[in-house]
Amino acid sequence: MTVDRPLSEVKVGLTKRTMREQIADKITAMIVAGLLRPDDELPSERDLAVTLGVSRETVRGAVQCLAALGMVEIAQGSRSRVVDMARWAKHPPRDADIQRYTALEVHNARCLVEVAGARTAALSITPSALGRLHQLVQQQKTMVGDPVSFQISDMEFHTTIYEASSNRLLTAFLTDIYGYALDMRRRALLVPHAVQKSLKDHEAILFAIDRGDADGAAAAMSTHLARVHRTTQASRRLSATP
């Protein structure tokens, strides 16, 4: 006699994806959102594995999947490069909402939700998530001359804080809001000293979370978001200069 499987088990079986596929999807999202652009070099396998918290074999498999779709080029002895979308074998759908909101709208939304997320994370973060934040900040210290690698690590830093809030709905909101800012933030990190200042902000946020200081974490996140908005505005002024 056949025993019916619980619906929850069936759903897990249908939605479970390999880690390689998840990382490939994450890199694809970075490209589609404009964080990674044509001719950008991906970080090394080792650095990308540390940033994304997976093995080098997983990163290698994910990049090979993207190469098979024509999204990246793998060259012996050098880092993989992002390929222009016109040359892709398959075009993932673009998120039509990515460019819908202004920089000010994104900033205001982040202030409303992300500051609360930092406050909650300071009170509920797990030792493993805290260790992950420390690892990311240490790695970011080696990325001050590499805005692309820093932005990928920045995304992981903020995502780790979102997940530390232990509220899946809040995490989903925060992840979506951060996604709207990717293209704008890419340009902002080209402003002189922007990476170094963001790193200092991350250290302040981490210091407060590490101490369980909810008010301090909220204040540090608020300061960081204000700085992000200023550099975004500065980048737009620079791009508009003849």
Phi and psi in degrees as GROMACS dihedral restraints (atoms count N, CA, C in turn):
[ dihedral_restraints ]
;  ai    aj    ak    al  type     phi  dphi    fc
    3     4     5     6     1   -83.0    20    10
    4     5     6     7     1   131.5    20    10
    6     7     8     9     1   -99.3    20    10
    7     8     9    10     1   124.6    20    10
    9    10    11    12     1   -65.7    20    10
   10    11    12    13     1   137.4    20    10
   12    13    14    15     1   -81.6    20    10
   13    14    15    16     1   144.6    20    10
   15    16    17    18     1   -58.1    20    10
   16    17    18    19     1   147.2    20    10
   18    19    20    21     1   -57.7    20    10
   19    20    21    22     1   -36.7    20    10
   21    22    23    24     1   -61.6    20    10
   22    23    24    25     1   -38.4    20    10
   24    25    26    27     1   -68.9    20    10
   25    26    27    28     1   -38.6    20    10
   27    28    29    30     1   -63.1    20    10
   28    29    30    31     1   -44.0    20    10
   30    31    32    33     1   -63.2    20    10
   31    32    33    34     1   -39.8    20    10
   33    34    35    36     1   -61.7    20    10
   34    35    36    37     1   -43.7    20    10
   36    37    38    39     1   -62.8    20    10
   37    38    39    40     1   -34.0    20    10
   39    40    41    42     1   -78.5    20    10
   40    41    42    43     1   -31.9    20    10
   42    43    44    45     1  -100.1    20    10
   43    44    45    46     1   -12.0    20    10
   45    46    47    48     1   -68.1    20    10
   46    47    48    49     1   129.8    20    10
   48    49    50    51     1  -123.5    20    10
   49    50    51    52     1   152.0    20    10
   51    52    53    54     1   -66.6    20    10
   52    53    54    55     1   156.5    20    10
   54    55    56    57     1   -61.6    20    10
   55    56    57    58     1   -35.5    20    10
   57    58    59    60     1   -60.1    20    10
   58    59    60    61     1   -43.3    20    10
   60    61    62    63     1   -66.8    20    10
   61    62    63    64     1   -38.1    20    10
   63    64    65    66     1   -64.3    20    10
   64    65    66    67     1   -41.4    20    10
   66    67    68    69     1   -69.0    20    10
   67    68    69    70     1   -38.8    20    10
   69    70    71    72     1   -60.9    20    10
   70    71    72    73     1   -42.1    20    10
   72    73    74    75     1   -63.2    20    10
   73    74    75    76     1   -39.8    20    10
   75    76    77    78     1   -65.3    20    10
   76    77    78    79     1   -44.0    20    10
   78    79    80    81     1   -66.4    20    10
   79    80    81    82     1   -39.6    20    10
   81    82    83    84     1   -58.6    20    10
   82    83    84    85     1   -43.5    20    10
   84    85    86    87     1   -61.9    20    10
   85    86    87    88     1   -37.5    20    10
   87    88    89    90     1   -64.0    20    10
   88    89    90    91     1   -38.6    20    10
   90    91    92    93     1   -70.5    20    10
   91    92    93    94     1   -46.9    20    10
   93    94    95    96     1   -63.9    20    10
   94    95    96    97     1   -35.8    20    10
   96    97    98    99     1   -76.7    20    10
   97    98    99   100     1   -12.4    20    10
   99   100   101   102     1    95.9    20    10
  100   101   102   103     1     1.3    20    10
  102   103   104   105     1   -66.5    20    10
  103   104   105   106     1   -45.2    20    10
  105   106   107   108     1  -105.3    20    10
  106   107   108   109     1   133.0    20    10
  108   109   110   111     1  -124.5    20    10
  109   110   111   112     1   164.6    20    10
  111   112   113   114     1   -51.8    20    10
  112   113   114   115     1   134.8    20    10
  114   115   116   117     1    78.4    20    10
  115   116   117   118     1    -4.7    20    10
  117   118   119   120     1   -64.0    20    10
  118   119   120   121     1   139.5    20    10
  120   121   122   123     1   -87.6    20    10
  121   122   123   124     1   132.2    20    10
  123   124   125   126     1   -70.7    20    10
  124   125   126   127     1   150.8    20    10
  126   127   128   129     1   -57.3    20    10
  127   128   129   130     1   162.3    20    10
  129   130   131   132     1   -60.6    20    10
  130   131   132   133     1   160.2    20    10
  132   133   134   135     1   -54.9    20    10
  133   134   135   136     1   -43.9    20    10
  135   136   137   138     1   -62.6    20    10
  136   137   138   139     1   -48.8    20    10
  138   139   140   141     1   -66.4    20    10
  139   140   141   142     1   -40.7    20    10
  141   142   143   144     1   -67.0    20    10
  142   143   144   145     1   -35.5    20    10
  144   145   146   147     1   -64.3    20    10
  145   146   147   148     1   -42.3    20    10
  147   148   149   150     1   -65.5    20    10
  148   149   150   151     1   -44.9    20    10
  150   151   152   153     1   -61.8    20    10
  151   152   153   154     1   -43.0    20    10
  153   154   155   156     1   -90.5    20    10
  154   155   156   157     1    -4.5    20    10
  156   157   158   159     1    70.9    20    10
  157   158   159   160     1    35.7    20    10
  159   160   161   162     1  -133.1    20    10
  160   161   162   163     1   179.1    20    10
  162   163   164   165     1   -80.8    20    10
  163   164   165   166     1   160.9    20    10
  165   166   167   168     1   -63.6    20    10
  166   167   168   169     1   -34.4    20    10
  168   169   170   171     1   -63.4    20    10
  169   170   171   172     1   -38.0    20    10
  171   172   173   174     1   -65.3    20    10
  172   173   174   175     1   -44.4    20    10
  174   175   176   177     1   -61.7    20    10
  175   176   177   178     1   -44.3    20    10
  177   178   179   180     1   -60.3    20    10
  178   179   180   181     1   -44.0    20    10
  180   181   182   183     1   -64.2    20    10
  181   182   183   184     1   -39.3    20    10
  183   184   185   186     1   -65.4    20    10
  184   185   186   187     1   -44.0    20    10
  186   187   188   189     1   -64.9    20    10
  187   188   189   190     1   -37.5    20    10
  189   190   191   192     1   -64.0    20    10
  190   191   192   193     1   -37.5    20    10
  192   193   194   195     1   -61.3    20    10
  193   194   195   196     1   -43.1    20    10
  195   196   197   198     1   -69.1    20    10
  196   197   198   199     1   -35.6    20    10
  198   199   200   201     1   -64.5    20    10
  199   200   201   202     1   -37.1    20    10
  201   202   203   204     1   -64.1    20    10
  202   203   204   205     1   -27.5    20    10
  204   205   206   207     1   -89.0    20    10
  205   206   207   208     1    -2.6    20    10
  207   208   209   210     1    80.2    20    10
  208   209   210   211     1    13.1    20    10
  210   211   212   213     1   -83.6    20    10
  211   212   213   214     1   -27.5    20    10
  213   214   215   216     1  -134.7    20    10
  214   215   216   217     1   157.9    20    10
  216   217   218   219     1  -111.6    20    10
  217   218   219   220     1   130.8    20    10
  219   220   221   222     1  -103.8    20    10
  220   221   222   223     1   122.8    20    10
  222   223   224   225     1  -120.9    20    10
  223   224   225   226     1   136.3    20    10
  225   226   227   228     1   -64.3    20    10
  226   227   228   229     1   128.3    20    10
  228   229   230   231     1    83.8    20    10
  229   230   231   232     1     1.8    20    10
  231   232   233   234     1  -142.1    20    10
  232   233   234   235     1   169.2    20    10
  234   235   236   237     1   -76.3    20    10
  235   236   237   238     1   153.1    20    10
  237   238   239   240     1   -68.5    20    10
  238   239   240   241     1   149.2    20    10
  240   241   242   243     1  -121.4    20    10
  241   242   243   244     1   147.8    20    10
  243   244   245   246     1   -75.7    20    10
  244   245   246   247     1   137.7    20    10
  246   247   248   249     1  -100.5    20    10
  247   248   249   250     1   147.2    20    10
  249   250   251   252     1   -58.8    20    10
  250   251   252   253     1   139.2    20    10
  252   253   254   255     1   -57.2    20    10
  253   254   255   256     1   -28.9    20    10
  255   256   257   258     1   -63.3    20    10
  256   257   258   259     1   -19.8    20    10
  258   259   260   261     1   -99.8    20    10
  259   260   261   262     1     2.6    20    10
  261   262   263   264     1   -70.9    20    10
  262   263   264   265     1   145.2    20    10
  264   265   266   267     1   -73.8    20    10
  265   266   267   268     1   -29.2    20    10
  267   268   269   270     1  -141.8    20    10
  268   269   270   271     1   134.0    20    10
  270   271   272   273     1  -103.2    20    10
  271   272   273   274     1   112.2    20    10
  273   274   275   276     1   -68.0    20    10
  274   275   276   277     1   150.9    20    10
  276   277   278   279     1   -65.6    20    10
  277   278   279   280     1   137.9    20    10
  279   280   281   282     1   -80.9    20    10
  280   281   282   283     1   146.3    20    10
  282   283   284   285     1   -80.5    20    10
  283   284   285   286     1   111.6    20    10
  285   286   287   288     1   -64.4    20    10
  286   287   288   289     1   -19.4    20    10
  288   289   290   291     1   -82.6    20    10
  289   290   291   292     1   -12.5    20    10
  291   292   293   294     1   -54.5    20    10
  292   293   294   295     1   -43.6    20    10
  294   295   296   297     1   -99.7    20    10
  295   296   297   298     1    10.5    20    10
  297   298   299   300     1   -74.3    20    10
  298   299   300   301     1   -32.0    20    10
  300   301   302   303     1  -103.9    20    10
  301   302   303   304     1   148.3    20    10
  303   304   305   306     1   -78.5    20    10
  304   305   306   307     1   165.6    20    10
  306   307   308   309     1   -60.5    20    10
  307   308   309   310     1   -37.9    20    10
  309   310   311   312     1   -67.9    20    10
  310   311   312   313     1   -40.4    20    10
  312   313   314   315     1   -63.1    20    10
  313   314   315   316     1   -43.0    20    10
  315   316   317   318     1   -63.9    20    10
  316   317   318   319     1   -43.6    20    10
  318   319   320   321     1   -60.4    20    10
  319   320   321   322     1   -47.6    20    10
  321   322   323   324     1   -62.7    20    10
  322   323   324   325     1   -39.0    20    10
  324   325   326   327     1   -65.9    20    10
  325   326   327   328     1   -41.9    20    10
  327   328   329   330     1   -63.3    20    10
  328   329   330   331     1   -40.5    20    10
  330   331   332   333     1   -62.3    20    10
  331   332   333   334     1   -40.8    20    10
  333   334   335   336     1   -67.0    20    10
  334   335   336   337     1   -38.7    20    10
  336   337   338   339     1  -104.1    20    10
  337   338   339   340     1   -40.4    20    10
  339   340   341   342     1   -74.4    20    10
  340   341   342   343     1   -33.0    20    10
  342   343   344   345     1   -62.4    20    10
  343   344   345   346     1   -41.9    20    10
  345   346   347   348     1   -64.5    20    10
  346   347   348   349     1   -36.5    20    10
  348   349   350   351     1   -63.6    20    10
  349   350   351   352     1   -40.5    20    10
  351   352   353   354     1   -65.5    20    10
  352   353   354   355     1   -40.6    20    10
  354   355   356   357     1   -60.7    20    10
  355   356   357   358     1   -45.8    20    10
  357   358   359   360     1   -65.7    20    10
  358   359   360   361     1   -40.9    20    10
  360   361   362   363     1   -61.0    20    10
  361   362   363   364     1   -37.7    20    10
  363   364   365   366     1   -61.5    20    10
  364   365   366   367     1   -27.0    20    10
  366   367   368   369     1   -94.3    20    10
  367   368   369   370     1   -18.1    20    10
  369   370   371   372     1  -129.4    20    10
  370   371   372   373     1     3.4    20    10
  372   373   374   375     1   -65.0    20    10
  373   374   375   376     1   143.2    20    10
  375   376   377   378     1   -87.7    20    10
  376   377   378   379     1   158.7    20    10
  378   379   380   381     1   -56.9    20    10
  379   380   381   382     1   -37.6    20    10
  381   382   383   384     1   -68.4    20    10
  382   383   384   385     1   -40.0    20    10
  384   385   386   387     1   -68.5    20    10
  385   386   387   388     1   -37.1    20    10
  387   388   389   390     1   -64.5    20    10
  388   389   390   391     1   -41.7    20    10
  390   391   392   393     1   -61.7    20    10
  391   392   393   394     1   -37.4    20    10
  393   394   395   396     1   -63.4    20    10
  394   395   396   397     1   -42.2    20    10
  396   397   398   399     1   -62.5    20    10
  397   398   399   400     1   -43.2    20    10
  399   400   401   402     1   -61.0    20    10
  400   401   402   403     1   -42.2    20    10
  402   403   404   405     1   -61.7    20    10
  403   404   405   406     1   -43.8    20    10
  405   406   407   408     1   -65.1    20    10
  406   407   408   409     1   -42.6    20    10
  408   409   410   411     1   -65.9    20    10
  409   410   411   412     1   -40.0    20    10
  411   412   413   414     1   -61.3    20    10
  412   413   414   415     1   -41.4    20    10
  414   415   416   417     1   -67.4    20    10
  415   416   417   418     1   -36.9    20    10
  417   418   419   420     1   -62.9    20    10
  418   419   420   421     1   -26.2    20    10
  420   421   422   423     1   -63.8    20    10
  421   422   423   424     1   -21.6    20    10
  423   424   425   426     1   -93.4    20    10
  424   425   426   427     1     1.5    20    10
  426   427   428   429     1  -112.3    20    10
  427   428   429   430     1    12.4    20    10
  429   430   431   432     1   -63.4    20    10
  430   431   432   433     1   -22.4    20    10
  432   433   434   435     1   -99.7    20    10
  433   434   435   436     1     9.6    20    10
  435   436   437   438     1  -134.0    20    10
  436   437   438   439     1    82.3    20    10
  438   439   440   441     1   -58.7    20    10
  439   440   441   442     1   -32.7    20    10
  441   442   443   444     1   -65.5    20    10
  442   443   444   445     1   -49.8    20    10
  444   445   446   447     1   -62.8    20    10
  445   446   447   448     1   -38.8    20    10
  447   448   449   450     1   -63.1    20    10
  448   449   450   451     1   -40.9    20    10
  450   451   452   453     1   -64.8    20    10
  451   452   453   454     1   -38.4    20    10
  453   454   455   456     1   -62.6    20    10
  454   455   456   457     1   -43.8    20    10
  456   457   458   459     1   -67.3    20    10
  457   458   459   460     1   -36.4    20    10
  459   460   461   462     1   -59.2    20    10
  460   461   462   463     1   -42.9    20    10
  462   463   464   465     1   -61.7    20    10
  463   464   465   466     1   -41.6    20    10
  465   466   467   468     1   -66.9    20    10
  466   467   468   469     1   -38.0    20    10
  468   469   470   471     1   -60.2    20    10
  469   470   471   472     1   -50.2    20    10
  471   472   473   474     1   -68.2    20    10
  472   473   474   475     1   -39.0    20    10
  474   475   476   477     1   -62.5    20    10
  475   476   477   478     1   -39.2    20    10
  477   478   479   480     1   -62.6    20    10
  478   479   480   481     1   -39.5    20    10
  480   481   482   483     1   -66.1    20    10
  481   482   483   484     1   -42.0    20    10
  483   484   485   486     1   -58.0    20    10
  484   485   486   487     1   -48.3    20    10
  486   487   488   489     1   -67.0    20    10
  487   488   489   490     1   -27.6    20    10
  489   490   491   492     1   -69.9    20    10
  490   491   492   493     1   -13.4    20    10
  492   493   494   495     1   -69.9    20    10
  493   494   495   496     1   -15.0    20    10
  495   496   497   498     1    60.8    20    10
  496   497   498   499     1    26.2    20    10
  498   499   500   501     1  -128.1    20    10
  499   500   501   502     1   107.6    20    10
  501   502   503   504     1   -64.5    20    10
  502   503   504   505     1   -35.9    20    10
  504   505   506   507     1   -68.4    20    10
  505   506   507   508     1   -43.2    20    10
  507   508   509   510     1   -62.4    20    10
  508   509   510   511     1   -41.3    20    10
  510   511   512   513     1   -60.2    20    10
  511   512   513   514     1   -42.3    20    10
  513   514   515   516     1   -64.2    20    10
  514   515   516   517     1   -42.8    20    10
  516   517   518   519     1   -60.0    20    10
  517   518   519   520     1   -49.6    20    10
  519   520   521   522     1   -63.4    20    10
  520   521   522   523     1   -40.9    20    10
  522   523   524   525     1   -63.3    20    10
  523   524   525   526     1   -41.7    20    10
  525   526   527   528     1   -63.6    20    10
  526   527   528   529     1   -45.1    20    10
  528   529   530   531     1   -62.9    20    10
  529   530   531   532     1   -42.9    20    10
  531   532   533   534     1   -61.8    20    10
  532   533   534   535     1   -38.4    20    10
  534   535   536   537     1   -59.7    20    10
  535   536   537   538     1   -35.7    20    10
  537   538   539   540     1   -66.2    20    10
  538   539   540   541     1   -22.2    20    10
  540   541   542   543     1   -93.0    20    10
  541   542   543   544     1    -5.3    20    10
  543   544   545   546     1   -59.5    20    10
  544   545   546   547     1   -50.2    20    10
  546   547   548   549     1   -63.9    20    10
  547   548   549   550     1   -42.8    20    10
  549   550   551   552     1   -65.0    20    10
  550   551   552   553     1   -38.9    20    10
  552   553   554   555     1   -70.3    20    10
  553   554   555   556     1   -32.3    20    10
  555   556   557   558     1   -57.5    20    10
  556   557   558   559     1   -45.4    20    10
  558   559   560   561     1   -69.5    20    10
  559   560   561   562     1   -36.3    20    10
  561   562   563   564     1   -65.6    20    10
  562   563   564   565     1   -33.4    20    10
  564   565   566   567     1   -71.6    20    10
  565   566   567   568     1    -7.6    20    10
  567   568   569   570     1   -84.5    20    10
  568   569   570   571     1   -11.0    20    10
  570   571   572   573     1   -64.7    20    10
  571   572   573   574     1   134.1    20    10
  573   574   575   576     1   -50.7    20    10
  574   575   576   577     1   131.6    20    10
  576   577   578   579     1    70.5    20    10
  577   578   579   580     1     6.2    20    10
  579   580   581   582     1   -64.0    20    10
  580   581   582   583     1   -40.1    20    10
  582   583   584   585     1   -64.8    20    10
  583   584   585   586     1   -46.4    20    10
  585   586   587   588     1   -59.8    20    10
  586   587   588   589     1   -40.2    20    10
  588   589   590   591     1   -69.1    20    10
  589   590   591   592     1   -38.2    20    10
  591   592   593   594     1   -64.9    20    10
  592   593   594   595     1   -37.9    20    10
  594   595   596   597     1   -61.4    20    10
  595   596   597   598     1   -44.4    20    10
  597   598   599   600     1   -60.9    20    10
  598   599   600   601     1   -40.0    20    10
  600   601   602   603     1   -63.0    20    10
  601   602   603   604     1   -43.5    20    10
  603   604   605   606     1   -60.6    20    10
  604   605   606   607     1   -40.5    20    10
  606   607   608   609     1   -62.8    20    10
  607   608   609   610     1   -39.9    20    10
  609   610   611   612     1   -67.2    20    10
  610   611   612   613     1   -41.8    20    10
  612   613   614   615     1   -61.7    20    10
  613   614   615   616     1   -46.6    20    10
  615   616   617   618     1   -63.5    20    10
  616   617   618   619     1   -40.2    20    10
  618   619   620   621     1   -58.3    20    10
  619   620   621   622     1   -44.3    20    10
  621   622   623   624     1   -69.0    20    10
  622   623   624   625     1   -43.8    20    10
  624   625   626   627     1   -62.9    20    10
  625   626   627   628     1   -40.8    20    10
  627   628   629   630     1   -60.2    20    10
  628   629   630   631     1   -33.2    20    10
  630   631   632   633     1   -88.2    20    10
  631   632   633   634     1    -2.7    20    10
  633   634   635   636     1    70.7    20    10
  634   635   636   637     1    25.0    20    10
  636   637   638   639     1   -90.4    20    10
  637   638   639   640     1    94.0    20    10
  639   640   641   642     1   -63.7    20    10
  640   641   642   643     1   -44.9    20    10
  642   643   644   645     1   -64.0    20    10
  643   644   645   646     1   -41.7    20    10
  645   646   647   648     1   -64.7    20    10
  646   647   648   649     1   -39.3    20    10
  648   649   650   651     1   -65.3    20    10
  649   650   651   652     1   -42.3    20    10
  651   652   653   654     1   -63.4    20    10
  652   653   654   655     1   -43.6    20    10
  654   655   656   657     1   -65.5    20    10
  655   656   657   658     1   -42.2    20    10
  657   658   659   660     1   -65.3    20    10
  658   659   660   661     1   -39.9    20    10
  660   661   662   663     1   -66.3    20    10
  661   662   663   664     1   -39.8    20    10
  663   664   665   666     1   -61.9    20    10
  664   665   666   667     1   -43.4    20    10
  666   667   668   669     1   -61.5    20    10
  667   668   669   670     1   -42.3    20    10
  669   670   671   672     1   -63.1    20    10
  670   671   672   673     1   -46.3    20    10
  672   673   674   675     1   -65.5    20    10
  673   674   675   676     1   -34.8    20    10
  675   676   677   678     1   -64.9    20    10
  676   677   678   679     1   -40.3    20    10
  678   679   680   681     1   -66.7    20    10
  679   680   681   682     1   -42.0    20    10
  681   682   683   684     1   -57.9    20    10
  682   683   684   685     1   -43.0    20    10
  684   685   686   687     1   -65.6    20    10
  685   686   687   688     1   -40.4    20    10
  687   688   689   690     1   -64.2    20    10
  688   689   690   691     1   -43.6    20    10
  690   691   692   693     1   -69.5    20    10
  691   692   693   694     1   -31.1    20    10
  693   694   695   696     1   -63.8    20    10
  694   695   696   697     1   -44.4    20    10
  696   697   698   699     1   -64.0    20    10
  697   698   699   700     1   -40.2    20    10
  699   700   701   702     1   -64.2    20    10
  700   701   702   703     1   -38.3    20    10
  702   703   704   705     1   -66.0    20    10
  703   704   705   706     1   -35.2    20    10
  705   706   707   708     1   -69.9    20    10
  706   707   708   709     1   -36.4    20    10
  708   709   710   711     1   -66.4    20    10
  709   710   711   712     1   -40.2    20    10
  711   712   713   714     1   -65.3    20    10
  712   713   714   715     1   -41.5    20    10
  714   715   716   717     1   -67.9    20    10
  715   716   717   718     1   -24.0    20    10
  717   718   719   720     1   -86.7    20    10
  718   719   720   721     1   -11.9    20    10
  720   721   722   723     1   -74.0    20    10
  721   722   723   724     1   128.5    20    10
